[in-house]
Amino acid sequence: IQAGDSLSPCPIFRGHLCVLADGDRTPYERTDYWPMGLAEALLVYKARGGLLAICSKNDPELARAEFDRVWRGRLKLEDFVSVKINFQPKSENILEILDEVNLLPANVLFVDDNPREIDEVRCVIPELRFLSEEHMDWRRAILLSPSTQVPRISTESRQRTQTLRAKISRDQTRQKMSREEWLRSLHIQQRYTVVRSDNDRNFARAFELLNKTNQFNTTGQRWSLDAIKKLFAQEGYIFCVFLRDRQTDNGLIGLHLVQKNRIIQSILSCRVFGLCSEYASMQVLAQHILEKYPTVTGGFIATGRNFYCENYLEKCGFTREGDDFVTRIAPACPPEVTNEDKIAW
């Protein structure tokens, strides 16, 4: 149920919207029973930090107008991170949604009661998960599946739909100007904090991000609580990255796991891909490490899913020396990102 790189699915929902624009509808038509039960389950899923999207073959203007009337505010289009209502093949719309939110297909659940639509999408995107028959069981599957459970709900989880809608808005603005102009227009600001104990108020979110991120994860390593406590006891720490832009406060979106002069692992949320966050944070961290040590070292292990960061260290100025990557100079900070310099190391 966690967005981004979670192993849990993000539902792309056809559901009851499919009939909204199919004909004349009376003001008294009921939408209770199983449709309202499904809507409730989707909202519970969203409250846990999941993402919802709509992919519907309908007239967009009529369907949007009918949506508000039929659901009477209990389910809103604003609850969905992306809404695709048109007559394109659903596989095309889903591929667009995946691109918008930087999700891997295996982390997405497609819910549709039409077997033909399921077959069309499965042929194009076989890695997706699917719910089709037994629509009366959809509520149970969404609420109770082991894949949709979370141990805790962070502030970032509760705001995930809002921050990803902001990302989509940023991307749409980017198409109208050069990349440099677009980045400058965002007024990106980053602040940092250092976590050295599991009692730190930022630890839970950092630990969650560390253990669920796949696409930007330089080693793919997962950590137990005991292992991270042992690292803390051996001079290790988590360098946490927070990002705010003119549209939204994205919260804790990245981290570097550090021990002495070694960056063990670097993580970045897919919500902020393309904003130069990872280069700005590396500049601050490497500069700090080089005040105490002659070099900064790091490593990269290909996992098959972390292709997004496979050249990250080289782009930061690291060179390969044996099995490690090493630098003796901190990289420059991207001019489009402002770094806060008040860090309690």
C-alpha positions as CSV (number, residue, x, y, z in Angstrom):
1,I,0.0,0.0,0.0
2,Q,3.0,2.3,0.0
3,A,3.4,4.4,-3.0
4,G,6.5,4.6,-5.1
5,D,8.6,1.6,-4.8
6,S,6.5,-0.4,-2.4
7,L,5.9,-4.1,-3.0
8,S,2.2,-3.4,-2.5
9,P,-0.1,-2.5,-5.4
10,C,-1.5,0.9,-6.4
11,P,-5.1,0.3,-7.7
12,I,-6.1,1.7,-11.1
13,F,-9.9,1.7,-10.7
14,R,-12.6,1.2,-13.2
15,G,-15.3,0.1,-10.8
16,H,-18.6,1.9,-10.8
17,L,-17.4,4.9,-12.9
18,C,-17.9,2.7,-16.0
19,V,-21.7,3.2,-16.0
20,L,-21.9,6.9,-15.1
21,A,-22.1,8.1,-18.7
22,D,-23.9,5.2,-20.2
23,G,-27.4,6.8,-20.3
24,D,-30.0,8.8,-18.5
25,R,-29.8,8.6,-14.7
26,T,-32.4,9.7,-12.2
27,P,-31.4,11.8,-9.2
28,Y,-32.7,9.1,-6.9
29,E,-30.6,6.2,-8.2
30,R,-28.8,4.4,-5.4
31,T,-25.1,3.9,-5.2
32,D,-25.0,2.1,-1.9
33,Y,-24.5,-1.7,-1.3
34,W,-21.3,-3.0,-2.9
35,P,-20.3,0.2,-4.8
36,M,-20.2,2.2,-1.5
37,G,-18.4,-0.6,0.2
38,L,-15.7,-0.6,-2.5
39,A,-15.5,3.2,-2.2
40,E,-15.0,2.9,1.5
41,A,-12.3,0.3,1.0
42,L,-10.5,2.5,-1.5
43,L,-10.5,5.4,0.9
44,V,-9.1,3.2,3.7
45,Y,-6.4,2.1,1.3
46,K,-5.6,5.8,0.5
47,A,-5.5,6.7,4.2
48,R,-2.8,4.0,4.7
49,G,-0.7,5.7,2.1
50,G,-1.8,4.0,-1.1
51,L,-2.4,5.7,-4.4
52,L,-5.7,5.5,-6.5
53,A,-6.0,6.2,-10.2
54,I,-8.9,6.1,-12.6
55,C,-8.8,4.6,-16.1
56,S,-12.2,4.7,-17.8
57,K,-13.6,4.6,-21.3
58,N,-16.2,7.3,-21.2
59,D,-17.0,10.8,-22.3
60,P,-14.7,12.8,-20.0
61,E,-16.9,15.8,-19.4
62,L,-20.1,13.8,-18.7
63,A,-18.3,11.3,-16.6
64,R,-16.7,13.9,-14.4
65,A,-20.0,15.7,-13.9
66,E,-21.8,12.5,-13.1
67,F,-19.1,11.4,-10.7
68,D,-19.8,14.2,-8.2
69,R,-23.5,13.8,-8.5
70,V,-23.6,10.0,-8.0
71,W,-21.1,9.8,-5.2
72,R,-22.4,12.9,-3.4
73,G,-19.0,13.8,-2.1
74,R,-18.2,10.5,-0.4
75,L,-15.7,9.7,-3.1
76,K,-14.0,12.6,-5.0
77,L,-11.9,12.9,-8.1
78,E,-9.3,14.6,-5.9
79,D,-8.9,11.3,-4.1
80,F,-7.2,9.9,-7.2
81,V,-3.6,10.8,-8.1
82,S,-4.4,10.5,-11.8
83,V,-7.6,10.4,-13.8
84,K,-7.7,9.2,-17.4
85,I,-11.2,9.3,-18.9
86,N,-11.2,8.9,-22.7
87,F,-11.6,6.2,-25.4
88,Q,-8.0,5.2,-25.7
89,P,-7.0,1.6,-25.1
90,K,-6.7,1.2,-21.3
91,S,-3.2,-0.2,-21.6
92,E,-2.1,3.2,-23.1
93,N,-3.7,5.1,-20.2
94,I,-2.2,2.8,-17.6
95,L,1.3,3.2,-19.1
96,E,0.9,7.0,-18.9
97,I,-0.2,6.7,-15.3
98,L,2.8,4.5,-14.4
99,D,5.1,7.1,-16.0
100,E,3.4,10.0,-14.2
101,V,3.9,8.4,-10.7
102,N,7.1,6.5,-11.4
103,L,5.6,3.1,-10.4
104,L,6.8,-0.3,-11.6
105,P,4.0,-2.4,-13.1
106,A,4.5,-5.2,-10.5
107,N,3.5,-2.7,-7.8
108,V,0.1,-1.9,-9.4
109,L,-3.3,-3.5,-9.1
110,F,-5.7,-3.1,-12.0
111,V,-9.4,-3.5,-11.0
112,D,-11.9,-4.0,-13.9
113,D,-15.1,-6.1,-14.2
114,N,-14.7,-6.5,-18.0
115,P,-12.7,-9.5,-18.9
116,R,-11.9,-8.1,-22.4
117,E,-10.3,-5.0,-20.8
118,I,-8.3,-7.3,-18.4
119,D,-7.0,-9.3,-21.4
120,E,-6.1,-6.2,-23.4
121,V,-4.1,-4.7,-20.5
122,R,-2.5,-8.1,-19.5
123,C,-1.2,-8.6,-23.1
124,V,0.6,-5.2,-23.0
125,I,1.6,-5.1,-19.3
126,P,1.7,-8.7,-18.0
127,E,3.5,-7.7,-14.8
128,L,0.5,-5.9,-13.4
129,R,-1.7,-7.5,-10.8
130,F,-5.4,-7.9,-11.6
131,L,-8.9,-8.1,-10.0
132,S,-11.8,-8.8,-12.3
133,E,-14.3,-11.5,-11.5
134,E,-16.2,-11.7,-8.1
135,H,-16.6,-7.9,-7.7
136,M,-18.4,-8.5,-4.5
137,D,-15.1,-9.7,-3.1
138,W,-13.1,-6.6,-4.1
139,R,-13.7,-4.8,-0.8
140,R,-12.3,-7.7,1.2
141,A,-9.3,-8.1,-1.1
142,I,-8.3,-4.5,-0.9
143,L,-8.8,-4.2,2.9
144,L,-7.4,-7.5,4.1
145,S,-4.8,-8.6,1.6
146,P,-1.3,-9.0,3.2
147,S,0.0,-6.7,0.4
148,T,-2.2,-3.8,1.6
149,Q,-1.1,-3.8,5.3
150,V,1.3,-1.3,6.8
151,P,2.9,-1.3,10.3
152,R,2.5,2.5,10.6
153,I,1.3,5.5,8.7
154,S,3.8,8.4,8.4
155,T,3.0,12.0,7.6
156,E,4.5,11.4,4.1
157,S,2.2,8.4,3.6
158,R,-0.9,10.5,4.5
159,Q,0.2,13.2,2.0
160,R,1.3,10.9,-0.8
161,T,-1.6,11.6,-3.1
162,Q,-1.2,15.4,-2.7
163,T,2.6,15.3,-3.3
164,L,2.3,13.1,-6.3
165,R,-0.5,15.3,-7.8
166,A,2.0,18.1,-7.3
167,K,4.6,16.1,-9.1
168,I,2.3,15.5,-12.1
169,S,1.6,19.3,-12.1
170,R,5.3,20.0,-12.1
171,D,5.9,17.6,-15.0
172,Q,3.1,19.3,-17.0
173,T,4.6,22.7,-16.4
174,R,8.0,21.3,-17.5
175,Q,6.7,20.6,-21.0
176,K,6.2,24.3,-21.5
177,M,9.7,25.5,-20.8
178,S,13.3,24.4,-20.8
179,R,14.5,22.1,-18.0
180,E,16.6,24.8,-16.5
181,E,13.8,27.3,-16.5
182,W,11.4,24.7,-15.1
183,L,13.8,23.8,-12.2
184,R,14.4,27.5,-11.3
185,S,10.7,28.1,-11.3
186,L,10.1,25.5,-8.6
187,H,12.3,27.3,-5.9
188,I,13.6,24.0,-4.6
189,Q,14.8,24.1,-1.0
190,Q,16.4,21.2,0.9
191,R,17.1,20.8,4.6
192,Y,18.9,18.0,6.3
193,T,19.0,16.1,9.6
194,V,21.1,13.4,11.0
195,V,19.6,10.3,12.7
196,R,21.8,8.4,15.0
197,S,19.3,6.4,17.1
198,D,16.0,4.5,16.5
199,N,14.5,6.9,19.1
200,D,14.9,9.9,16.8
201,R,11.5,11.3,15.7
202,N,12.6,10.9,12.0
203,F,13.8,7.3,12.3
204,A,10.6,5.5,11.5
205,R,10.0,7.3,8.2
206,A,13.7,7.0,7.3
207,F,13.7,3.2,8.1
208,E,10.5,2.8,6.0
209,L,12.0,4.6,3.0
210,L,15.2,2.5,3.4
211,N,13.4,-0.8,3.3
212,K,10.8,-0.1,0.6
213,T,12.6,1.8,-2.1
214,N,13.7,0.0,-5.3
215,Q,14.3,2.3,-8.2
216,F,16.8,4.7,-6.6
217,N,18.5,2.4,-4.1
218,T,22.3,2.0,-4.8
219,T,22.5,-1.4,-3.2
220,G,19.0,-2.7,-2.7
221,Q,19.9,-3.9,0.8
222,R,17.1,-4.3,3.4
223,W,17.8,-3.7,7.0
224,S,16.5,-5.2,10.2
225,L,16.0,-3.1,13.3
226,D,18.8,-5.0,15.0
227,A,21.2,-4.4,12.1
228,I,20.5,-0.7,12.0
229,K,21.0,-0.4,15.7
230,K,24.3,-2.1,15.4
231,L,25.3,0.4,12.7
232,F,24.4,3.3,15.0
233,A,26.6,1.7,17.7
234,Q,29.5,1.7,15.3
235,E,29.5,5.4,14.4
236,G,26.9,5.0,11.6
237,Y,24.1,7.4,10.9
238,I,21.3,8.2,8.5
239,F,21.7,11.6,6.6
240,C,18.0,12.5,5.9
241,V,16.9,14.8,3.1
242,F,13.8,16.9,3.1
243,L,12.6,18.8,0.0
244,R,10.1,21.6,-0.4
245,D,9.2,23.4,-3.6
246,R,6.7,26.2,-4.4
247,Q,3.9,23.7,-4.8
248,T,4.2,21.4,-1.8
249,D,6.3,20.2,1.1
250,N,7.4,16.7,0.0
251,G,8.8,15.8,3.5
252,L,11.5,13.2,3.9
253,I,12.3,12.1,0.4
254,G,15.8,10.7,0.5
255,L,18.7,9.5,2.7
256,H,22.3,8.4,2.7
257,L,23.3,5.6,5.1
258,V,26.9,6.5,6.3
259,Q,29.6,5.0,8.4
260,K,32.7,7.1,8.9
261,N,33.8,8.0,5.3
262,R,31.7,5.4,3.6
263,I,28.3,6.0,2.0
264,I,26.8,2.6,2.4
265,Q,23.6,3.2,0.6
266,S,21.8,6.1,-1.0
267,I,18.0,6.2,-1.4
268,L,15.6,8.6,-3.2
269,S,11.8,8.6,-3.4
270,C,10.4,8.4,-6.9
271,R,8.2,11.5,-6.1
272,V,11.2,13.8,-6.7
273,F,13.0,12.2,-9.6
274,G,14.5,14.8,-11.9
275,L,14.7,17.6,-9.3
276,C,18.5,17.2,-8.7
277,S,17.9,16.4,-5.0
278,E,20.4,13.6,-5.0
279,Y,23.2,15.8,-6.3
280,A,22.5,18.6,-3.8
281,S,22.5,16.3,-0.8
282,M,25.7,14.5,-2.0
283,Q,27.4,17.9,-2.1
284,V,26.6,18.6,1.5
285,L,27.4,15.2,2.8
286,A,30.6,14.7,0.9
287,Q,31.9,18.1,1.9
288,H,31.2,17.2,5.6
289,I,33.0,13.8,5.3
290,L,36.0,15.4,3.5
291,E,36.5,17.7,6.5
292,K,37.5,14.6,8.5
293,Y,38.8,12.1,5.9
294,P,40.8,12.3,2.7
295,T,38.3,10.4,0.7
296,V,34.6,9.5,0.4
297,T,33.8,6.0,-0.7
298,G,30.6,4.4,-1.9
299,G,29.3,1.4,-3.8
300,F,26.7,0.3,-6.3
301,I,25.1,-3.2,-6.6
302,A,22.7,-3.8,-9.6
303,T,19.5,-5.3,-8.5
304,G,17.6,-5.4,-11.8
305,R,15.3,-2.6,-10.5
306,N,17.7,0.2,-9.5
307,F,18.7,1.2,-13.0
308,Y,17.7,4.8,-12.3
309,C,20.8,5.3,-10.1
310,E,23.3,3.0,-11.8
311,N,25.5,6.0,-12.9
312,Y,24.7,8.2,-9.8
313,L,28.2,8.0,-8.2
314,E,30.0,8.7,-11.4
315,K,27.8,11.7,-12.0
316,C,28.8,12.9,-8.6
317,G,32.5,12.7,-9.5
318,F,33.3,9.4,-8.0
319,T,35.8,7.1,-9.9
320,R,36.0,3.3,-9.6
321,E,38.9,2.0,-7.5
322,G,38.7,-1.8,-7.2
323,D,35.3,-2.7,-5.9
324,D,34.5,0.8,-4.6
325,F,33.8,4.3,-6.0
326,V,36.0,7.0,-4.5
327,T,36.1,10.8,-4.6
328,R,38.4,13.3,-3.0
329,I,36.4,16.4,-4.0
330,A,32.8,17.2,-3.2
331,P,30.5,17.7,-6.2
332,A,29.1,21.0,-7.0
333,C,25.6,21.8,-5.8
334,P,23.0,22.2,-8.7
335,P,22.3,25.9,-8.9
336,E,18.5,25.2,-9.0
337,V,18.6,23.8,-5.4
338,T,19.1,25.8,-2.2
339,N,20.7,23.9,0.6
340,E,20.0,24.8,4.2
341,D,23.3,25.0,6.0
342,K,22.0,24.6,9.6
343,I,22.7,20.9,10.2
344,A,23.2,19.4,13.7
345,W,25.9,16.9,12.7
